[in-house]
Amino acid sequence: MELQLPFLVSIITVNLNNDLGLEATLKSIESQSYKNVEVVFVDGGSTDQSLHIIKTYNKLITTTIIGQDSGIYDAMNIGLKHISIGSDFIVFLNSGDVFSGPEVIQTVMNQANPLENYYGNVLKGALISYHNKRINLRGLASHMICHQALFFSSVLHRKLSYNIEFTLAADYDLLIRAVKNKWKFNYVGVTVATLQMGGISATNRVALMSQKNTIRSQHKELMFWYYLHKIKTTFK
């Protein structure tokens, strides 16, 4: 595959009635030094000031989709369907989440290959560092990588969408399927995003764990590493 520089980065932003968070997100995107980006905005039918805000950022937003969806992962799938054919990388930066600094995209693109995926750290109250975490079956048995930390290869992500049956853990399910499809994930030493506190997963921890257990049970190879991790932590 011949590399075409600079790479086109598709930023998908999903929103529903989070006007204050949305404006912070759009300002963060606008501040990036790397300018070869497209912004796909998906709104589930906001009734606050969100739609007014996106009008003030009409030069930044490439595509706007407004309508009903069945939840965040359905909206993310909708966003995936609207990225440009020439897209090289996909970043999900939903309303309320912001890039950690203006050089984030540039730093990742400096070391990028469009047939591979990249991930960094995130701030969620305190720094969550993934420097010693690996996105493989053994690693995913004991930890999850926030989707805001990821730069997905567009070529690869077009082959997999989010299973909206998992309303809280579809990103976990997708990473497992990606690993089983031999996707390569490379760690980059940069803090990608600062996450808005709260959110549906944070307030539904029991349901989240239940969905993760269901997902693990569907992947027998993962279960081996999961039980091994449980045994090690029990007798540590």
C-alpha positions as CSV (number, residue, x, y, z in Angstrom):
1,M,0.0,0.0,0.0
2,E,1.4,3.4,-1.0
3,L,1.4,5.8,1.8
4,Q,-0.3,9.2,1.1
5,L,0.8,12.0,3.4
6,P,-0.5,13.7,5.4
7,F,-2.9,11.1,6.7
8,L,-6.6,12.1,6.9
9,V,-7.9,11.7,10.5
10,S,-11.6,11.3,11.0
11,I,-12.9,12.5,14.4
12,I,-16.3,11.2,15.3
13,T,-18.2,13.1,18.0
14,V,-21.4,11.7,19.4
15,N,-23.7,14.0,21.4
16,L,-27.0,14.1,23.2
17,N,-28.0,17.1,25.3
18,N,-24.5,18.0,26.4
19,D,-24.1,21.5,25.0
20,L,-21.4,22.6,27.5
21,G,-19.4,19.5,27.0
22,L,-19.8,19.6,23.2
23,E,-18.4,23.1,23.0
24,A,-15.3,22.1,25.0
25,T,-14.8,19.1,22.6
26,L,-15.1,21.2,19.5
27,K,-12.7,23.9,20.8
28,S,-10.3,21.1,21.6
29,I,-10.5,19.7,18.0
30,E,-10.2,23.2,16.6
31,S,-7.0,23.8,18.6
32,Q,-5.1,20.9,17.1
33,S,-2.0,21.8,15.2
34,Y,-2.6,18.9,12.8
35,K,-5.2,20.2,10.3
36,N,-5.8,17.3,7.9
37,V,-8.9,16.2,9.8
38,E,-12.6,15.8,9.2
39,V,-15.2,16.0,11.9
40,V,-18.3,13.8,11.8
41,F,-20.9,15.0,14.3
42,V,-23.7,12.6,15.3
43,D,-26.5,14.0,17.4
44,G,-29.3,11.8,18.8
45,G,-31.9,14.6,18.8
46,S,-30.7,17.2,21.4
47,T,-33.2,19.7,22.8
48,D,-30.6,21.9,24.6
49,Q,-28.3,24.4,22.9
50,S,-26.2,21.7,21.1
51,L,-27.6,22.4,17.6
52,H,-27.0,26.1,18.0
53,I,-23.4,25.4,19.0
54,I,-22.6,23.3,16.0
55,K,-23.8,26.1,13.7
56,T,-21.0,28.3,15.2
57,Y,-18.5,25.6,14.3
58,N,-19.8,24.9,10.8
59,K,-16.3,25.5,9.3
60,L,-14.9,22.8,11.5
61,I,-17.6,20.2,11.2
62,T,-17.5,18.2,7.9
63,T,-20.6,16.1,8.3
64,T,-23.6,16.5,10.6
65,I,-26.1,13.7,11.2
66,I,-29.1,14.5,13.4
67,G,-31.7,11.9,14.3
68,Q,-32.7,9.2,16.6
69,D,-30.4,6.3,17.5
70,S,-30.5,3.5,20.0
71,G,-27.6,4.6,22.1
72,I,-24.0,5.7,22.0
73,Y,-22.6,2.7,20.1
74,D,-25.4,2.9,17.5
75,A,-24.4,6.6,17.1
76,M,-20.7,5.6,16.8
77,N,-21.7,3.1,14.1
78,I,-23.6,5.8,12.2
79,G,-20.5,8.0,12.4
80,L,-18.4,5.2,10.9
81,K,-20.7,5.0,7.9
82,H,-20.1,8.7,7.2
83,I,-16.3,9.0,7.2
84,S,-14.7,9.8,3.9
85,I,-13.5,7.1,1.6
86,G,-10.0,8.5,1.9
87,S,-9.9,8.4,5.7
88,D,-6.8,6.9,7.2
89,F,-7.5,7.0,11.0
90,I,-10.5,7.2,13.2
91,V,-10.7,8.8,16.6
92,F,-13.9,8.8,18.8
93,L,-14.0,12.0,20.8
94,N,-17.5,12.3,22.2
95,S,-19.0,15.4,23.7
96,G,-17.4,16.4,26.9
97,D,-14.1,14.6,26.1
98,V,-11.1,16.8,24.9
99,F,-7.7,16.2,23.5
100,S,-5.1,16.7,26.2
101,G,-3.1,19.2,24.2
102,P,-2.8,20.8,20.7
103,E,-0.1,18.5,19.5
104,V,-1.8,15.1,20.2
105,I,-2.8,14.2,16.6
106,Q,0.5,15.5,15.2
107,T,2.5,13.4,17.7
108,V,0.6,10.2,16.8
109,M,0.7,10.8,13.0
110,N,4.5,11.3,13.2
111,Q,4.8,7.6,13.9
112,A,1.7,6.2,12.2
113,N,1.1,3.4,9.6
114,P,-2.5,3.4,8.3
115,L,-2.7,-0.4,8.5
116,E,-2.0,-0.4,12.2
117,N,-3.8,1.0,15.3
118,Y,-2.4,3.2,18.1
119,Y,-3.2,4.0,21.7
120,G,-2.0,6.3,24.4
121,N,-3.0,7.4,27.9
122,V,-6.1,9.2,29.2
123,L,-6.9,11.5,32.1
124,K,-10.0,10.6,34.0
125,G,-9.7,12.5,37.2
126,A,-6.1,11.1,37.4
127,L,-3.8,9.8,34.7
128,I,-4.6,6.3,33.4
129,S,-1.4,5.1,31.9
130,Y,-1.4,2.1,29.5
131,H,2.4,2.0,29.1
132,N,2.5,-1.5,30.5
133,K,-0.8,-2.7,29.1
134,R,-1.1,-4.7,25.9
135,I,-4.0,-5.0,23.6
136,N,-4.0,-8.8,23.2
137,L,-6.2,-11.5,24.7
138,R,-4.1,-11.9,27.8
139,G,-4.2,-8.2,28.4
140,L,-7.9,-7.7,27.7
141,A,-8.7,-10.4,30.2
142,S,-7.7,-8.1,33.0
143,H,-8.0,-4.5,31.6
144,M,-9.8,-2.4,29.1
145,I,-8.4,0.5,27.0
146,C,-10.8,3.5,26.8
147,H,-11.9,4.1,23.2
148,Q,-10.8,7.8,23.7
149,A,-7.2,6.6,23.9
150,L,-7.3,4.9,20.5
151,F,-6.5,5.9,16.9
152,F,-8.0,3.2,14.8
153,S,-6.9,2.4,11.3
154,S,-9.9,3.3,9.0
155,V,-9.1,0.4,6.7
156,L,-9.5,-2.0,9.6
157,H,-12.3,-0.4,11.5
158,R,-14.5,-0.4,8.4
159,K,-14.5,-4.2,8.7
160,L,-15.9,-4.2,12.3
161,S,-18.7,-2.3,13.9
162,Y,-20.0,-2.1,17.4
163,N,-22.4,-4.7,18.7
164,I,-25.2,-2.5,20.0
165,E,-26.6,-5.4,22.1
166,F,-23.8,-4.5,24.6
167,T,-25.1,-1.0,25.6
168,L,-22.2,-0.4,28.1
169,A,-19.3,-2.6,26.8
170,A,-19.5,-2.7,23.0
171,D,-16.0,-1.1,22.8
172,Y,-14.6,-4.0,24.9
173,D,-16.3,-6.5,22.6
174,L,-14.9,-4.8,19.5
175,L,-11.3,-4.8,20.8
176,I,-11.5,-8.5,21.5
177,R,-12.8,-9.2,18.0
178,A,-10.1,-6.9,16.6
179,V,-7.4,-8.8,18.4
180,K,-8.8,-12.1,17.1
181,N,-8.7,-10.7,13.6
182,K,-5.0,-10.0,14.1
183,W,-5.2,-6.3,14.3
184,K,-1.9,-4.7,15.5
185,F,-2.1,-2.1,18.3
186,N,1.0,0.1,19.1
187,Y,1.4,2.1,22.3
188,V,2.5,5.7,21.9
189,G,3.8,7.6,24.9
190,V,1.3,10.5,24.8
191,T,-1.8,11.3,26.8
192,V,-4.5,11.5,24.1
193,A,-7.6,12.8,25.9
194,T,-9.1,14.1,29.1
195,L,-12.4,12.4,29.7
196,Q,-15.6,13.9,31.1
197,M,-16.4,12.4,34.5
198,G,-19.5,10.4,35.0
199,G,-21.1,8.8,32.0
200,I,-23.4,5.9,31.6
201,S,-20.7,3.2,32.2
202,A,-19.5,4.9,35.4
203,T,-23.0,5.0,36.9
204,N,-23.9,1.4,35.9
205,R,-21.0,-0.6,37.2
206,V,-22.9,-3.8,38.0
207,A,-24.5,-3.9,34.6
208,L,-21.2,-3.1,32.9
209,M,-19.4,-6.0,34.7
210,S,-22.3,-8.3,33.7
211,Q,-21.9,-7.4,30.1
212,K,-18.2,-7.8,30.2
213,N,-18.7,-11.3,31.7
214,T,-21.1,-12.2,28.9
215,I,-18.6,-11.0,26.3
216,R,-15.8,-13.0,27.9
217,S,-17.9,-16.1,27.9
218,Q,-18.3,-15.8,24.1
219,H,-14.5,-15.9,23.6
220,K,-13.1,-19.1,25.1
221,E,-9.5,-18.1,24.5
222,L,-10.0,-15.0,26.6
223,M,-11.6,-17.1,29.5
224,F,-8.3,-19.0,30.0
225,W,-6.4,-15.7,30.6
226,Y,-9.2,-14.3,32.7
227,Y,-9.2,-17.2,35.1
228,L,-5.4,-17.3,35.2
229,H,-5.5,-13.6,36.1
230,K,-8.1,-14.2,38.9
231,I,-6.0,-17.0,40.4
232,K,-2.9,-14.8,40.4
233,T,-4.6,-11.9,42.0
234,T,-6.3,-14.1,44.6
235,F,-3.1,-15.6,45.8
236,K,-0.9,-12.6,45.3
